[in-house]
């Protein structure tokens, strides 16, 4: 882990796509893998207060002690390890297995100081492991190399893999044609050794999976598994704005944490003295501090437990302009009459804060809720995870519960959601994953969110990758949820330009909904797209493709899965009704 790259990376980039375990290419020819967070800081020293992120609910869900900002470039460098190890010389073509790029040692290149380059291909495992391709095995097969064999890498004039030739000094040679083949007996016949170079040379796991060859910059080499939470000041309930401001202050918590004992118990005497200096009620301040430290997630918490609290906070208009969450309820009577038929409430959110944490990552396949064993950790010993805190704005559209329930009880809605579930569960069964249940209301709200984001990005100038969705859906709960939040949360100025809130105001919102439905009615790939019985990853989408409904991966919390335009709009022939079909029939989308 001695390599410390001298290349500035944004903090957000160290969460995704350059997080722990990812391969980063540098202009000087080096190829480095970001090391685990165990090597980012001295584990024996306390975390600097300015790097600590307060988000108790997320810490409880992830079962960690704290969340930390990655150190910025001016404060220190992120350790990395050289990967892949195999390099080749572009002048004499000699291949060597070495720790990092260096000058070629052959007599031909020694005088001109030719620098070696890392190989472009690596071997990855579905369990998250990664290794160099065993090039000796590729060339010599099961016979194995003789003593003193040296390989040379030559790229021919052809752009295909068959034009790349690897030859050995013993006379054997082989092209890279078929390297990516998945057929029996073809492709890479290399077994996994459980290699986890980001954790260190002694962190290998037991694994015997057949590995897949991939280009080191391919998208399936690294899928970040991130978790996020919207800041919810539930500890603010029944508290004065002055106490709320104190509890929300990082300076206050830095002082409080410096007075805690080893069991992280609040120092009530210190808080009482501090309350007197601020002229607030000591008992109320202590109660609010305990509530925030405890959080609001049960002990047997799951990730979805975060959403009910967020939904409740937003729909109760919690927060104020001085806090990190500020919500206003819109007056539905100021919107066109048809809006209240489909939506029961609209909330404008001029200010919000989101915390995103890198929990782990997968390779070959993107992470899913049932892939716990395939998600590789970003830490071996550390009790914290890296994260970022970003601010933004947005709005929440709450669907009409009764109208939504009525539509989702129709046979068409159930049939289409069951088709998606069948497609996904067929693949899950083959991979040994848990089977999932797909609800029509979840697909409907998710697809509507995608269509709205595409429309808003066209109308108000935001790039679609700057907008994000958050789906709140549970019609069976004691406090049912059915809402779509569209927001922007960015580390730069694009996160707070004010345009998203204005898009949800009267006249603007109606225009955006009309435009989104109008654009979603027809896809350039129709009728193939609208009539398909499964497309996309694992066949998890029906009438949804890149031409009509898909978004950048950073915008979608479902990984561009569980989408179907028919549930939103119906089909082009009018034979299948969608939730918003009344609008399209009345011509309101024109």
Secondary structure in CASP SS format (residue, H / E / C, confidence):
PFRMAT SS
TARGET T0000
AUTHOR 0000-0000-0000
METHOD secondary structure of the structure
MODEL  1
X C 1.00
X C 1.00
X E 1.00
X E 1.00
X C 1.00
X C 1.00
X C 1.00
X C 1.00
X C 1.00
X C 1.00
X H 1.00
X H 1.00
X H 1.00
X H 1.00
X C 1.00
X C 1.00
X C 1.00
X C 1.00
X C 1.00
X C 1.00
X C 1.00
X C 1.00
X E 1.00
X E 1.00
X E 1.00
X C 1.00
X C 1.00
X C 1.00
X C 1.00
X C 1.00
X E 1.00
X E 1.00
X E 1.00
X E 1.00
X C 1.00
X C 1.00
X H 1.00
X H 1.00
X H 1.00
X C 1.00
X C 1.00
X C 1.00
X C 1.00
X C 1.00
X C 1.00
X C 1.00
X C 1.00
X C 1.00
X H 1.00
X H 1.00
X H 1.00
X E 1.00
X E 1.00
X C 1.00
X C 1.00
X H 1.00
X H 1.00
X H 1.00
X H 1.00
X H 1.00
X H 1.00
X H 1.00
X C 1.00
X C 1.00
X C 1.00
X E 1.00
X E 1.00
X E 1.00
X C 1.00
X C 1.00
X C 1.00
X C 1.00
X C 1.00
X C 1.00
X C 1.00
X C 1.00
X C 1.00
X C 1.00
X E 1.00
X E 1.00
X E 1.00
X E 1.00
X C 1.00
X C 1.00
X C 1.00
X E 1.00
X E 1.00
X E 1.00
X E 1.00
X C 1.00
X C 1.00
X C 1.00
X C 1.00
X E 1.00
X E 1.00
X E 1.00
X E 1.00
X C 1.00
X C 1.00
X C 1.00
X C 1.00
X C 1.00
X E 1.00
X C 1.00
X C 1.00
X C 1.00
X H 1.00
X H 1.00
X H 1.00
X H 1.00
X C 1.00
X C 1.00
X C 1.00
X C 1.00
X E 1.00
X E 1.00
X E 1.00
X E 1.00
X C 1.00
X C 1.00
X E 1.00
X E 1.00
X E 1.00
X E 1.00
X C 1.00
X C 1.00
X C 1.00
X C 1.00
X C 1.00
X E 1.00
X E 1.00
X E 1.00
X C 1.00
X C 1.00
X H 1.00
X H 1.00
X H 1.00
X H 1.00
X H 1.00
X H 1.00
X H 1.00
X H 1.00
X H 1.00
X C 1.00
X C 1.00
X C 1.00
X C 1.00
X C 1.00
X C 1.00
X C 1.00
X E 1.00
X E 1.00
X E 1.00
X E 1.00
X E 1.00
X C 1.00
X C 1.00
X C 1.00
X C 1.00
X C 1.00
X H 1.00
X H 1.00
X H 1.00
X E 1.00
X E 1.00
X E 1.00
X E 1.00
X E 1.00
X C 1.00
X C 1.00
X C 1.00
X C 1.00
X E 1.00
X E 1.00
X E 1.00
X C 1.00
X C 1.00
X C 1.00
X C 1.00
X C 1.00
X C 1.00
X C 1.00
X C 1.00
X C 1.00
X C 1.00
X C 1.00
X C 1.00
X C 1.00
X C 1.00
X C 1.00
X E 1.00
X C 1.00
X C 1.00
X C 1.00
X C 1.00
X C 1.00
X C 1.00
X C 1.00
X C 1.00
X C 1.00
X C 1.00
X C 1.00
X C 1.00
X C 1.00
X C 1.00
X C 1.00
X C 1.00
X C 1.00
X C 1.00
X E 1.00
X C 1.00
X E 1.00
X E 1.00
X E 1.00
X E 1.00
X C 1.00
X C 1.00
X C 1.00
X H 1.00
X H 1.00
X H 1.00
X C 1.00
X E 1.00
X E 1.00
X E 1.00
X E 1.00
X E 1.00
X E 1.00
X E 1.00
X E 1.00
X C 1.00
X C 1.00
X C 1.00
X H 1.00
X H 1.00
X H 1.00
X C 1.00
X C 1.00
X C 1.00
X C 1.00
X H 1.00
X H 1.00
X H 1.00
X H 1.00
X H 1.00
X H 1.00
X H 1.00
X C 1.00
X C 1.00
X H 1.00
X H 1.00
X H 1.00
X H 1.00
X H 1.00
X H 1.00
X H 1.00
X H 1.00
X H 1.00
X C 1.00
X C 1.00
X C 1.00
X C 1.00
X C 1.00
X C 1.00
X C 1.00
X C 1.00
X C 1.00
X H 1.00
X H 1.00
X H 1.00
X H 1.00
X H 1.00
X H 1.00
X H 1.00
X H 1.00
X H 1.00
X H 1.00
X C 1.00
X C 1.00
X C 1.00
X C 1.00
X H 1.00
X H 1.00
X H 1.00
X H 1.00
X H 1.00
X H 1.00
X H 1.00
X H 1.00
X H 1.00
X H 1.00
X H 1.00
X H 1.00
X H 1.00
X C 1.00
X C 1.00
X C 1.00
X C 1.00
X C 1.00
X C 1.00
X C 1.00
X C 1.00
X C 1.00
X C 1.00
X H 1.00
X H 1.00
X H 1.00
X H 1.00
X H 1.00
X H 1.00
X H 1.00
X H 1.00
X H 1.00
X H 1.00
X H 1.00
X C 1.00
X C 1.00
X C 1.00
X E 1.00
X C 1.00
X C 1.00
X C 1.00
X C 1.00
X C 1.00
X C 1.00
X E 1.00
X E 1.00
X E 1.00
X E 1.00
X C 1.00
X C 1.00
X H 1.00
X H 1.00
X H 1.00
X C 1.00
X C 1.00
X C 1.00
X C 1.00
X H 1.00
X H 1.00
X H 1.00
X H 1.00
X E 1.00
X E 1.00
X E 1.00
X E 1.00
X E 1.00
X E 1.00
X E 1.00
X E 1.00
X E 1.00
X E 1.00
X E 1.00
X E 1.00
X E 1.00
X E 1.00
X E 1.00
X E 1.00
X E 1.00
X E 1.00
X E 1.00
X E 1.00
X C 1.00
X C 1.00
X C 1.00
X C 1.00
X C 1.00
X C 1.00
X C 1.00
X C 1.00
X C 1.00
X H 1.00
X H 1.00
X H 1.00
X C 1.00
X E 1.00
X E 1.00
X C 1.00
X C 1.00
X C 1.00
X C 1.00
X C 1.00
X C 1.00
X E 1.00
X E 1.00
X E 1.00
X E 1.00
X E 1.00
X E 1.00
X E 1.00
X E 1.00
X E 1.00
X E 1.00
X E 1.00
X E 1.00
X E 1.00
X E 1.00
X E 1.00
X E 1.00
X C 1.00
X H 1.00
X H 1.00
X H 1.00
X H 1.00
X H 1.00
X H 1.00
X H 1.00
X H 1.00
X C 1.00
X C 1.00
X H 1.00
X H 1.00
X H 1.00
X H 1.00
X H 1.00
X H 1.00
X H 1.00
X H 1.00
X H 1.00
X H 1.00
X H 1.00
X H 1.00
X H 1.00
X H 1.00
X H 1.00
X H 1.00
X H 1.00
X H 1.00
X H 1.00
X H 1.00
X H 1.00
X C 1.00
X C 1.00
X C 1.00
X C 1.00
X C 1.00
X C 1.00
X C 1.00
X C 1.00
X H 1.00
X H 1.00
X H 1.00
X H 1.00
X H 1.00
X H 1.00
X H 1.00
X H 1.00
X H 1.00
X H 1.00
X H 1.00
X H 1.00
X H 1.00
X H 1.00
X H 1.00
X H 1.00
X H 1.00
X H 1.00
X H 1.00
X H 1.00
X H 1.00
X C 1.00
X C 1.00
X C 1.00
X H 1.00
X H 1.00
X H 1.00
X C 1.00
X E 1.00
X E 1.00
X E 1.00
X E 1.00
X E 1.00
X E 1.00
X E 1.00
X C 1.00
X C 1.00
X C 1.00
X C 1.00
X C 1.00
X C 1.00
X E 1.00
X E 1.00
X E 1.00
X E 1.00
X E 1.00
X E 1.00
X E 1.00
X E 1.00
X E 1.00
X E 1.00
X C 1.00
X C 1.00
X H 1.00
X H 1.00
X H 1.00
X H 1.00
X C 1.00
X C 1.00
X H 1.00
X H 1.00
X H 1.00
X H 1.00
X H 1.00
X C 1.00
X C 1.00
X C 1.00
X C 1.00
X H 1.00
X H 1.00
X H 1.00
X H 1.00
X H 1.00
X H 1.00
X H 1.00
X H 1.00
X H 1.00
X H 1.00
X H 1.00
X H 1.00
X H 1.00
X H 1.00
X C 1.00
X C 1.00
X C 1.00
X C 1.00
X C 1.00
X C 1.00
X H 1.00
X H 1.00
X H 1.00
X H 1.00
X C 1.00
X C 1.00
X C 1.00
X E 1.00
X C 1.00
X H 1.00
X H 1.00
X H 1.00
X C 1.00
X E 1.00
X C 1.00
X C 1.00
X C 1.00
X C 1.00
X C 1.00
X C 1.00
X C 1.00
X C 1.00
X C 1.00
X C 1.00
X C 1.00
X C 1.00
X C 1.00
X C 1.00
X C 1.00
X C 1.00
X C 1.00
X C 1.00
X C 1.00
X C 1.00
X C 1.00
X E 1.00
X C 1.00
X H 1.00
X H 1.00
X H 1.00
X H 1.00
X H 1.00
X C 1.00
X C 1.00
X C 1.00
X C 1.00
X C 1.00
X C 1.00
X C 1.00
X C 1.00
X C 1.00
X C 1.00
X C 1.00
X H 1.00
X H 1.00
X H 1.00
X H 1.00
X H 1.00
X C 1.00
X C 1.00
X C 1.00
X C 1.00
X C 1.00
END
